[in-house]
Amino acid sequence: MNRKPTIVAICSVVLCVMFLLAGWGTKAAPGVTAQPAVNFNSPAQSADLVDINSASKAQLDALPGIGAAYSQKIIDGRPYRAKTDLVRKKIIPQATYDKISKLIIAKQPAK
């Protein structure tokens, strides 16, 4: 039994996968710029989160599902120990919280 073609086929597949994972041989369409991958676990991403304990009314209004009324309720309900306090204190409904939970944080003041 000759295994040479099988080994060649496996090596070819492995090389193709490596090229695809490395992004080799891919070009963006004209006028399209490549965007870096987003890592939601990186510390830089936490700087983009809206702090519900210190955000302005305008910053809160910009969140999806949060309008003038909810942003004022969020401000009036401060301080929050955790972002889940928004639902626990009945400031916003669960469905609205689900829309913004990955966009907010409840930072604690320095002691």
KOLDOSE-912994 format. One record per atom (N, C-alpha, C, O): residue number from 1; residue in three letters; atom name; x, y, z. Coordinates in nm, 2 decimals, always signed. Layout:
N
[NUM, ALA, CA, [X, Y, Z]],
...
END
This chain:
111
[1, MET, N, [+0.08, -0.12, +0.00]],
[1, MET, CA, [+0.00, +0.00, +0.00]],
[1, MET, C, [+0.09, +0.12, +0.00]],
[1, MET, O, [+0.18, +0.14, +0.08]],
[2, ASN, N, [+0.06, +0.21, -0.09]],
[2, ASN, CA, [+0.14, +0.33, -0.11]],
[2, ASN, C, [+0.08, +0.45, -0.03]],
[2, ASN, O, [-0.03, +0.49, -0.06]],
[3, ARG, N, [+0.15, +0.50, +0.07]],
[3, ARG, CA, [+0.09, +0.61, +0.15]],
[3, ARG, C, [+0.14, +0.75, +0.11]],
[3, ARG, O, [+0.10, +0.85, +0.17]],
[4, LYS, N, [+0.22, +0.75, +0.01]],
[4, LYS, CA, [+0.28, +0.88, -0.03]],
[4, LYS, C, [+0.17, +0.98, -0.07]],
[4, LYS, O, [+0.18, +1.09, -0.03]],
[5, PRO, N, [+0.07, +0.94, -0.15]],
[5, PRO, CA, [-0.03, +1.04, -0.19]],
[5, PRO, C, [-0.11, +1.09, -0.07]],
[5, PRO, O, [-0.15, +1.21, -0.07]],
[6, THR, N, [-0.13, +1.01, +0.02]],
[6, THR, CA, [-0.21, +1.05, +0.14]],
[6, THR, C, [-0.13, +1.15, +0.22]],
[6, THR, O, [-0.19, +1.25, +0.27]],
[7, ILE, N, [+0.00, +1.13, +0.24]],
[7, ILE, CA, [+0.08, +1.22, +0.32]],
[7, ILE, C, [+0.09, +1.36, +0.24]],
[7, ILE, O, [+0.08, +1.46, +0.31]],
[8, VAL, N, [+0.10, +1.35, +0.11]],
[8, VAL, CA, [+0.11, +1.47, +0.03]],
[8, VAL, C, [-0.02, +1.55, +0.05]],
[8, VAL, O, [-0.02, +1.67, +0.06]],
[9, ALA, N, [-0.13, +1.48, +0.04]],
[9, ALA, CA, [-0.27, +1.54, +0.05]],
[9, ALA, C, [-0.28, +1.61, +0.19]],
[9, ALA, O, [-0.33, +1.72, +0.20]],
[10, ILE, N, [-0.24, +1.54, +0.29]],
[10, ILE, CA, [-0.25, +1.59, +0.43]],
[10, ILE, C, [-0.16, +1.72, +0.45]],
[10, ILE, O, [-0.21, +1.82, +0.50]],
[11, CYS, N, [-0.04, +1.71, +0.39]],
[11, CYS, CA, [+0.05, +1.83, +0.40]],
[11, CYS, C, [-0.01, +1.95, +0.32]],
[11, CYS, O, [+0.00, +2.06, +0.37]],
[12, SER, N, [-0.07, +1.92, +0.21]],
[12, SER, CA, [-0.13, +2.03, +0.13]],
[12, SER, C, [-0.24, +2.10, +0.21]],
[12, SER, O, [-0.25, +2.22, +0.21]],
[13, VAL, N, [-0.33, +2.02, +0.27]],
[13, VAL, CA, [-0.44, +2.07, +0.35]],
[13, VAL, C, [-0.38, +2.15, +0.47]],
[13, VAL, O, [-0.43, +2.26, +0.49]],
[14, VAL, N, [-0.28, +2.10, +0.54]],
[14, VAL, CA, [-0.23, +2.17, +0.65]],
[14, VAL, C, [-0.17, +2.31, +0.61]],
[14, VAL, O, [-0.19, +2.41, +0.67]],
[15, LEU, N, [-0.10, +2.31, +0.50]],
[15, LEU, CA, [-0.04, +2.43, +0.45]],
[15, LEU, C, [-0.15, +2.53, +0.41]],
[15, LEU, O, [-0.14, +2.65, +0.44]],
[16, CYS, N, [-0.25, +2.48, +0.34]],
[16, CYS, CA, [-0.36, +2.57, +0.31]],
[16, CYS, C, [-0.43, +2.64, +0.43]],
[16, CYS, O, [-0.45, +2.75, +0.43]],
[17, VAL, N, [-0.45, +2.56, +0.53]],
[17, VAL, CA, [-0.51, +2.61, +0.66]],
[17, VAL, C, [-0.41, +2.71, +0.72]],
[17, VAL, O, [-0.46, +2.81, +0.77]],
[18, MET, N, [-0.28, +2.68, +0.72]],
[18, MET, CA, [-0.19, +2.78, +0.78]],
[18, MET, C, [-0.19, +2.91, +0.70]],
[18, MET, O, [-0.19, +3.02, +0.76]],
[19, PHE, N, [-0.20, +2.90, +0.57]],
[19, PHE, CA, [-0.20, +3.03, +0.49]],
[19, PHE, C, [-0.33, +3.10, +0.52]],
[19, PHE, O, [-0.33, +3.23, +0.53]],
[20, LEU, N, [-0.44, +3.03, +0.53]],
[20, LEU, CA, [-0.57, +3.10, +0.56]],
[20, LEU, C, [-0.57, +3.17, +0.70]],
[20, LEU, O, [-0.61, +3.28, +0.71]],
[21, LEU, N, [-0.51, +3.10, +0.80]],
[21, LEU, CA, [-0.51, +3.15, +0.93]],
[21, LEU, C, [-0.41, +3.27, +0.94]],
[21, LEU, O, [-0.44, +3.36, +1.02]],
[22, ALA, N, [-0.31, +3.26, +0.86]],
[22, ALA, CA, [-0.21, +3.37, +0.87]],
[22, ALA, C, [-0.26, +3.49, +0.78]],
[22, ALA, O, [-0.20, +3.60, +0.79]],
[23, GLY, N, [-0.36, +3.47, +0.70]],
[23, GLY, CA, [-0.41, +3.58, +0.62]],
[23, GLY, C, [-0.33, +3.60, +0.49]],
[23, GLY, O, [-0.35, +3.70, +0.42]],
[24, TRP, N, [-0.24, +3.51, +0.46]],
[24, TRP, CA, [-0.16, +3.52, +0.34]],
[24, TRP, C, [-0.25, +3.50, +0.22]],
[24, TRP, O, [-0.34, +3.42, +0.22]],
[25, GLY, N, [-0.23, +3.58, +0.12]],
[25, GLY, CA, [-0.30, +3.56, -0.01]],
[25, GLY, C, [-0.43, +3.63, -0.01]],
[25, GLY, O, [-0.51, +3.61, -0.10]],
[26, THR, N, [-0.46, +3.71, +0.09]],
[26, THR, CA, [-0.59, +3.78, +0.09]],
[26, THR, C, [-0.56, +3.93, +0.07]],
[26, THR, O, [-0.47, +3.98, +0.13]],
[27, LYS, N, [-0.64, +3.99, +0.00]],
[27, LYS, CA, [-0.63, +4.13, -0.03]],
[27, LYS, C, [-0.77, +4.19, -0.01]],
[27, LYS, O, [-0.87, +4.14, -0.04]],
[28, ALA, N, [-0.76, +4.31, +0.05]],
[28, ALA, CA, [-0.89, +4.39, +0.07]],
[28, ALA, C, [-0.93, +4.44, -0.06]],
[28, ALA, O, [-0.85, +4.47, -0.15]],
[29, ALA, N, [-1.06, +4.46, -0.07]],
[29, ALA, CA, [-1.12, +4.53, -0.19]],
[29, ALA, C, [-1.07, +4.67, -0.20]],
[29, ALA, O, [-1.04, +4.73, -0.10]],
[30, PRO, N, [-1.06, +4.73, -0.32]],
[30, PRO, CA, [-1.01, +4.86, -0.33]],
[30, PRO, C, [-1.10, +4.96, -0.25]],
[30, PRO, O, [-1.22, +4.95, -0.25]],
[31, GLY, N, [-1.03, +5.05, -0.18]],
[31, GLY, CA, [-1.11, +5.15, -0.10]],
[31, GLY, C, [-1.15, +5.09, +0.04]],
[31, GLY, O, [-1.20, +5.17, +0.12]],
[32, VAL, N, [-1.12, +4.97, +0.07]],
[32, VAL, CA, [-1.15, +4.91, +0.20]],
[32, VAL, C, [-1.03, +4.90, +0.28]],
[32, VAL, O, [-0.92, +4.84, +0.24]],
[33, THR, N, [-1.03, +4.95, +0.40]],
[33, THR, CA, [-0.91, +4.94, +0.49]],
[33, THR, C, [-0.94, +4.83, +0.59]],
[33, THR, O, [-1.05, +4.81, +0.64]],
[34, ALA, N, [-0.84, +4.75, +0.62]],
[34, ALA, CA, [-0.85, +4.64, +0.71]],
[34, ALA, C, [-0.87, +4.69, +0.86]],
[34, ALA, O, [-0.80, +4.79, +0.90]],
[35, GLN, N, [-0.96, +4.63, +0.93]],
[35, GLN, CA, [-0.98, +4.67, +1.07]],
[35, GLN, C, [-0.92, +4.57, +1.16]],
[35, GLN, O, [-0.92, +4.45, +1.13]],
[36, PRO, N, [-0.85, +4.61, +1.27]],
[36, PRO, CA, [-0.79, +4.52, +1.36]],
[36, PRO, C, [-0.90, +4.44, +1.43]],
[36, PRO, O, [-1.01, +4.48, +1.45]],
[37, ALA, N, [-0.86, +4.32, +1.47]],
[37, ALA, CA, [-0.96, +4.23, +1.54]],
[37, ALA, C, [-0.99, +4.29, +1.68]],
[37, ALA, O, [-0.90, +4.35, +1.74]],
[38, VAL, N, [-1.11, +4.28, +1.72]],
[38, VAL, CA, [-1.15, +4.33, +1.85]],
[38, VAL, C, [-1.13, +4.22, +1.96]],
[38, VAL, O, [-1.19, +4.11, +1.94]],
[39, ASN, N, [-1.06, +4.26, +2.06]],
[39, ASN, CA, [-1.05, +4.17, +2.17]],
[39, ASN, C, [-1.12, +4.23, +2.29]],
[39, ASN, O, [-1.07, +4.33, +2.35]],
[40, PHE, N, [-1.23, +4.17, +2.33]],
[40, PHE, CA, [-1.31, +4.23, +2.44]],
[40, PHE, C, [-1.25, +4.21, +2.57]],
[40, PHE, O, [-1.30, +4.26, +2.67]],
[41, ASN, N, [-1.15, +4.13, +2.58]],
[41, ASN, CA, [-1.09, +4.10, +2.71]],
[41, ASN, C, [-0.97, +4.19, +2.73]],
[41, ASN, O, [-0.91, +4.19, +2.84]],
[42, SER, N, [-0.93, +4.28, +2.64]],
[42, SER, CA, [-0.81, +4.36, +2.65]],
[42, SER, C, [-0.85, +4.48, +2.74]],
[42, SER, O, [-0.96, +4.53, +2.74]],
[43, PRO, N, [-0.75, +4.53, +2.82]],
[43, PRO, CA, [-0.77, +4.65, +2.90]],
[43, PRO, C, [-0.81, +4.77, +2.82]],
[43, PRO, O, [-0.88, +4.86, +2.87]],
[44, ALA, N, [-0.76, +4.79, +2.70]],
[44, ALA, CA, [-0.80, +4.90, +2.62]],
[44, ALA, C, [-0.95, +4.91, +2.59]],
[44, ALA, O, [-1.00, +5.02, +2.59]],
[45, GLN, N, [-1.01, +4.80, +2.58]],
[45, GLN, CA, [-1.15, +4.80, +2.55]],
[45, GLN, C, [-1.23, +4.84, +2.67]],
[45, GLN, O, [-1.34, +4.90, +2.66]],
[46, SER, N, [-1.18, +4.82, +2.80]],
[46, SER, CA, [-1.26, +4.87, +2.91]],
[46, SER, C, [-1.26, +5.02, +2.92]],
[46, SER, O, [-1.35, +5.08, +2.98]],
[47, ALA, N, [-1.16, +5.09, +2.86]],
[47, ALA, CA, [-1.16, +5.23, +2.85]],
[47, ALA, C, [-1.28, +5.29, +2.77]],
[47, ALA, O, [-1.32, +5.40, +2.79]],
[48, ASP, N, [-1.33, +5.20, +2.68]],
[48, ASP, CA, [-1.44, +5.25, +2.59]],
[48, ASP, C, [-1.58, +5.22, +2.66]],
[48, ASP, O, [-1.68, +5.27, +2.60]],
[49, LEU, N, [-1.58, +5.16, +2.77]],
[49, LEU, CA, [-1.70, +5.13, +2.84]],
[49, LEU, C, [-1.76, +5.25, +2.90]],
[49, LEU, O, [-1.68, +5.34, +2.95]],
[50, VAL, N, [-1.89, +5.27, +2.91]],
[50, VAL, CA, [-1.95, +5.38, +2.97]],
[50, VAL, C, [-1.97, +5.35, +3.12]],
[50, VAL, O, [-2.03, +5.25, +3.16]],
[51, ASP, N, [-1.91, +5.43, +3.21]],
[51, ASP, CA, [-1.92, +5.41, +3.35]],
[51, ASP, C, [-2.06, +5.47, +3.40]],
[51, ASP, O, [-2.08, +5.59, +3.39]],
[52, ILE, N, [-2.15, +5.38, +3.45]],
[52, ILE, CA, [-2.28, +5.43, +3.49]],
[52, ILE, C, [-2.27, +5.52, +3.61]],
[52, ILE, O, [-2.37, +5.58, +3.65]],
[53, ASN, N, [-2.16, +5.51, +3.69]],
[53, ASN, CA, [-2.15, +5.60, +3.81]],
[53, ASN, C, [-2.10, +5.74, +3.78]],
[53, ASN, O, [-2.11, +5.83, +3.86]],
[54, SER, N, [-2.05, +5.76, +3.66]],
[54, SER, CA, [-1.99, +5.90, +3.63]],
[54, SER, C, [-2.03, +5.95, +3.49]],
[54, SER, O, [-1.99, +6.06, +3.46]],
[55, ALA, N, [-2.09, +5.87, +3.41]],
[55, ALA, CA, [-2.12, +5.92, +3.27]],
[55, ALA, C, [-2.22, +6.03, +3.27]],
[55, ALA, O, [-2.31, +6.05, +3.36]],
[56, SER, N, [-2.20, +6.12, +3.17]],
[56, SER, CA, [-2.29, +6.23, +3.15]],
[56, SER, C, [-2.42, +6.18, +3.10]],
[56, SER, O, [-2.44, +6.07, +3.05]],
[57, LYS, N, [-2.52, +6.27, +3.10]],
[57, LYS, CA, [-2.65, +6.24, +3.05]],
[57, LYS, C, [-2.64, +6.20, +2.90]],
[57, LYS, O, [-2.71, +6.11, +2.85]],
[58, ALA, N, [-2.56, +6.28, +2.83]],
[58, ALA, CA, [-2.54, +6.26, +2.68]],
[58, ALA, C, [-2.48, +6.12, +2.65]],
[58, ALA, O, [-2.52, +6.06, +2.56]],
[59, GLN, N, [-2.38, +6.08, +2.74]],
[59, GLN, CA, [-2.31, +5.95, +2.72]],
[59, GLN, C, [-2.41, +5.84, +2.74]],
[59, GLN, O, [-2.41, +5.74, +2.67]],
[60, LEU, N, [-2.50, +5.86, +2.84]],
[60, LEU, CA, [-2.60, +5.75, +2.87]],
[60, LEU, C, [-2.70, +5.75, +2.76]],
[60, LEU, O, [-2.75, +5.64, +2.72]],
[61, ASP, N, [-2.75, +5.86, +2.71]],
[61, ASP, CA, [-2.84, +5.87, +2.60]],
[61, ASP, C, [-2.80, +5.80, +2.48]],
[61, ASP, O, [-2.88, +5.75, +2.40]],
[62, ALA, N, [-2.67, +5.80, +2.45]],
[62, ALA, CA, [-2.61, +5.74, +2.33]],
[62, ALA, C, [-2.61, +5.58, +2.34]],
[62, ALA, O, [-2.60, +5.52, +2.23]],
[63, LEU, N, [-2.64, +5.53, +2.45]],
[63, LEU, CA, [-2.65, +5.38, +2.46]],
[63, LEU, C, [-2.78, +5.33, +2.40]],
[63, LEU, O, [-2.88, +5.40, +2.40]],
[64, PRO, N, [-2.77, +5.21, +2.33]],
[64, PRO, CA, [-2.90, +5.16, +2.27]],
[64, PRO, C, [-3.01, +5.13, +2.37]],
[64, PRO, O, [-2.98, +5.06, +2.47]],
[65, GLY, N, [-3.12, +5.19, +2.34]],
[65, GLY, CA, [-3.24, +5.16, +2.42]],
[65, GLY, C, [-3.25, +5.26, +2.54]],
[65, GLY, O, [-3.35, +5.25, +2.62]],
[66, ILE, N, [-3.15, +5.34, +2.56]],
[66, ILE, CA, [-3.15, +5.44, +2.67]],
[66, ILE, C, [-3.19, +5.58, +2.61]],
[66, ILE, O, [-3.11, +5.63, +2.52]],
[67, GLY, N, [-3.29, +5.64, +2.65]],
[67, GLY, CA, [-3.33, +5.77, +2.61]],
[67, GLY, C, [-3.32, +5.87, +2.73]],
[67, GLY, O, [-3.25, +5.84, +2.83]],
[68, ALA, N, [-3.38, +5.98, +2.71]],
[68, ALA, CA, [-3.37, +6.09, +2.81]],
[68, ALA, C, [-3.43, +6.04, +2.95]],
[68, ALA, O, [-3.37, +6.07, +3.05]],
[69, ALA, N, [-3.54, +5.97, +2.95]],
[69, ALA, CA, [-3.60, +5.93, +3.07]],
[69, ALA, C, [-3.51, +5.82, +3.15]],
[69, ALA, O, [-3.48, +5.84, +3.27]],
[70, TYR, N, [-3.46, +5.72, +3.08]],
[70, TYR, CA, [-3.38, +5.62, +3.14]],
[70, TYR, C, [-3.25, +5.68, +3.18]],
[70, TYR, O, [-3.20, +5.64, +3.29]],
[71, SER, N, [-3.19, +5.77, +3.10]],
[71, SER, CA, [-3.06, +5.82, +3.14]],
[71, SER, C, [-3.07, +5.90, +3.27]],
[71, SER, O, [-2.98, +5.90, +3.36]],
[72, GLN, N, [-3.18, +5.97, +3.29]],
[72, GLN, CA, [-3.21, +6.05, +3.41]],
[72, GLN, C, [-3.23, +5.96, +3.53]],
[72, GLN, O, [-3.18, +5.99, +3.64]],
[73, LYS, N, [-3.30, +5.85, +3.51]],
[73, LYS, CA, [-3.32, +5.75, +3.61]],
[73, LYS, C, [-3.19, +5.69, +3.66]],
[73, LYS, O, [-3.17, +5.66, +3.78]],
[74, ILE, N, [-3.10, +5.66, +3.56]],
[74, ILE, CA, [-2.97, +5.61, +3.59]],
[74, ILE, C, [-2.89, +5.70, +3.68]],
[74, ILE, O, [-2.83, +5.67, +3.78]],
[75, ILE, N, [-2.89, +5.83, +3.64]],
[75, ILE, CA, [-2.82, +5.93, +3.71]],
[75, ILE, C, [-2.88, +5.95, +3.86]],
[75, ILE, O, [-2.80, +5.96, +3.95]],
[76, ASP, N, [-3.01, +5.95, +3.87]],
[76, ASP, CA, [-3.08, +5.96, +4.00]],
[76, ASP, C, [-3.05, +5.84, +4.09]],
[76, ASP, O, [-3.06, +5.86, +4.21]],
[77, GLY, N, [-3.03, +5.73, +4.03]],
[77, GLY, CA, [-3.01, +5.61, +4.11]],
[77, GLY, C, [-2.87, +5.58, +4.16]],
[77, GLY, O, [-2.84, +5.48, +4.22]],
[78, ARG, N, [-2.77, +5.67, +4.13]],
[78, ARG, CA, [-2.63, +5.65, +4.16]],
[78, ARG, C, [-2.61, +5.66, +4.31]],
[78, ARG, O, [-2.69, +5.72, +4.38]],
[79, PRO, N, [-2.51, +5.59, +4.37]],
[79, PRO, CA, [-2.41, +5.51, +4.30]],
[79, PRO, C, [-2.45, +5.36, +4.29]],
[79, PRO, O, [-2.55, +5.32, +4.36]],
[80, TYR, N, [-2.39, +5.29, +4.20]],
[80, TYR, CA, [-2.41, +5.15, +4.17]],
[80, TYR, C, [-2.29, +5.07, +4.21]],
[80, TYR, O, [-2.18, +5.11, +4.18]],
[81, ARG, N, [-2.31, +4.96, +4.29]],
[81, ARG, CA, [-2.20, +4.87, +4.32]],
[81, ARG, C, [-2.16, +4.78, +4.20]],
[81, ARG, O, [-2.05, +4.75, +4.18]],
[82, ALA, N, [-2.26, +4.75, +4.12]],
[82, ALA, CA, [-2.24, +4.66, +4.00]],
[82, ALA, C, [-2.34, +4.71, +3.90]],
[82, ALA, O, [-2.44, +4.77, +3.93]],
[83, LYS, N, [-2.30, +4.68, +3.77]],
[83, LYS, CA, [-2.39, +4.72, +3.66]],
[83, LYS, C, [-2.53, +4.65, +3.67]],
[83, LYS, O, [-2.62, +4.70, +3.61]],
[84, THR, N, [-2.53, +4.54, +3.73]],
[84, THR, CA, [-2.66, +4.46, +3.74]],
[84, THR, C, [-2.76, +4.53, +3.84]],
[84, THR, O, [-2.87, +4.50, +3.84]],
[85, ASP, N, [-2.71, +4.63, +3.91]],
[85, ASP, CA, [-2.80, +4.71, +4.00]],
[85, ASP, C, [-2.90, +4.78, +3.92]],
[85, ASP, O, [-3.01, +4.82, +3.97]],
[86, LEU, N, [-2.87, +4.81, +3.79]],
[86, LEU, CA, [-2.97, +4.88, +3.71]],
[86, LEU, C, [-3.10, +4.80, +3.70]],
[86, LEU, O, [-3.21, +4.86, +3.70]],
[87, VAL, N, [-3.09, +4.67, +3.69]],
[87, VAL, CA, [-3.21, +4.59, +3.69]],
[87, VAL, C, [-3.26, +4.56, +3.83]],
[87, VAL, O, [-3.38, +4.56, +3.85]],
[88, ARG, N, [-3.17, +4.53, +3.92]],
[88, ARG, CA, [-3.21, +4.50, +4.06]],
[88, ARG, C, [-3.28, +4.62, +4.12]],
[88, ARG, O, [-3.38, +4.59, +4.20]],
[89, LYS, N, [-3.24, +4.74, +4.10]],
[89, LYS, CA, [-3.31, +4.86, +4.15]],
[89, LYS, C, [-3.43, +4.90, +4.07]],
[89, LYS, O, [-3.49, +5.00, +4.10]],
[90, LYS, N, [-3.46, +4.83, +3.96]],
[90, LYS, CA, [-3.57, +4.86, +3.87]],
[90, LYS, C, [-3.55, +4.99, +3.80]],
[90, LYS, O, [-3.65, +5.06, +3.78]],
[91, ILE, N, [-3.43, +5.03, +3.77]],
[91, ILE, CA, [-3.40, +5.15, +3.69]],
[91, ILE, C, [-3.44, +5.13, +3.54]],
[91, ILE, O, [-3.50, +5.21, +3.48]],
[92, ILE, N, [-3.40, +5.01, +3.49]],
[92, ILE, CA, [-3.43, +4.98, +3.35]],
[92, ILE, C, [-3.48, +4.83, +3.34]],
[92, ILE, O, [-3.44, +4.76, +3.43]],
[93, PRO, N, [-3.55, +4.80, +3.24]],
[93, PRO, CA, [-3.60, +4.66, +3.23]],
[93, PRO, C, [-3.49, +4.57, +3.18]],
[93, PRO, O, [-3.39, +4.61, +3.13]],
[94, GLN, N, [-3.50, +4.44, +3.21]],
[94, GLN, CA, [-3.40, +4.34, +3.17]],
[94, GLN, C, [-3.37, +4.34, +3.02]],
[94, GLN, O, [-3.25, +4.33, +2.99]],
[95, ALA, N, [-3.47, +4.36, +2.94]],
[95, ALA, CA, [-3.44, +4.36, +2.79]],
[95, ALA, C, [-3.35, +4.48, +2.75]],
[95, ALA, O, [-3.26, +4.46, +2.67]],
[96, THR, N, [-3.37, +4.59, +2.81]],
[96, THR, CA, [-3.28, +4.71, +2.79]],
[96, THR, C, [-3.14, +4.68, +2.84]],
[96, THR, O, [-3.04, +4.71, +2.78]],
[97, TYR, N, [-3.13, +4.62, +2.96]],
[97, TYR, CA, [-3.00, +4.59, +3.02]],
[97, TYR, C, [-2.93, +4.49, +2.93]],
[97, TYR, O, [-2.81, +4.50, +2.91]],
[98, ASP, N, [-3.00, +4.39, +2.87]],
[98, ASP, CA, [-2.94, +4.30, +2.78]],
[98, ASP, C, [-2.87, +4.37, +2.66]],
[98, ASP, O, [-2.77, +4.32, +2.61]],
[99, LYS, N, [-2.93, +4.48, +2.62]],
[99, LYS, CA, [-2.87, +4.55, +2.50]],
[99, LYS, C, [-2.75, +4.62, +2.54]],
[99, LYS, O, [-2.66, +4.64, +2.45]],
[100, ILE, N, [-2.73, +4.67, +2.66]],
[100, ILE, CA, [-2.62, +4.76, +2.70]],
[100, ILE, C, [-2.52, +4.69, +2.79]],
[100, ILE, O, [-2.42, +4.75, +2.82]],
[101, SER, N, [-2.54, +4.57, +2.84]],
[101, SER, CA, [-2.46, +4.51, +2.94]],
[101, SER, C, [-2.31, +4.50, +2.90]],
[101, SER, O, [-2.22, +4.52, +2.99]],
[102, LYS, N, [-2.28, +4.48, +2.77]],
[102, LYS, CA, [-2.14, +4.47, +2.73]],
[102, LYS, C, [-2.08, +4.61, +2.70]],
[102, LYS, O, [-1.96, +4.62, +2.67]],
[103, LEU, N, [-2.16, +4.72, +2.71]],
[103, LEU, CA, [-2.11, +4.85, +2.68]],
[103, LEU, C, [-2.09, +4.93, +2.81]],
[103, LEU, O, [-2.04, +5.05, +2.80]],
[104, ILE, N, [-2.13, +4.88, +2.92]],
[104, ILE, CA, [-2.13, +4.96, +3.05]],
[104, ILE, C, [-2.04, +4.90, +3.15]],
[104, ILE, O, [-2.01, +4.78, +3.15]],
[105, ILE, N, [-2.01, +4.98, +3.25]],
[105, ILE, CA, [-1.93, +4.93, +3.37]],
[105, ILE, C, [-1.97, +5.02, +3.49]],
[105, ILE, O, [-2.02, +5.13, +3.47]],
[106, ALA, N, [-1.96, +4.96, +3.61]],
[106, ALA, CA, [-1.98, +5.04, +3.73]],
[106, ALA, C, [-1.86, +5.05, +3.81]],
[106, ALA, O, [-1.83, +4.97, +3.90]],
[107, LYS, N, [-1.78, +5.15, +3.78]],
[107, LYS, CA, [-1.65, +5.17, +3.85]],
[107, LYS, C, [-1.68, +5.22, +3.99]],
[107, LYS, O, [-1.77, +5.29, +4.01]],
[108, GLN, N, [-1.59, +5.18, +4.08]],
[108, GLN, CA, [-1.61, +5.22, +4.22]],
[108, GLN, C, [-1.51, +5.34, +4.25]],
[108, GLN, O, [-1.40, +5.34, +4.19]],
[109, PRO, N, [-1.55, +5.44, +4.33]],
[109, PRO, CA, [-1.46, +5.55, +4.35]],
[109, PRO, C, [-1.34, +5.50, +4.43]],
[109, PRO, O, [-1.35, +5.41, +4.51]],
[110, ALA, N, [-1.23, +5.56, +4.41]],
[110, ALA, CA, [-1.10, +5.53, +4.48]],
[110, ALA, C, [-1.12, +5.57, +4.63]],
[110, ALA, O, [-1.18, +5.67, +4.66]],
[111, LYS, N, [-1.07, +5.48, +4.71]],
[111, LYS, CA, [-1.08, +5.51, +4.86]],
[111, LYS, C, [-0.96, +5.58, +4.91]],
[111, LYS, O, [-0.95, +5.61, +5.03]],
END
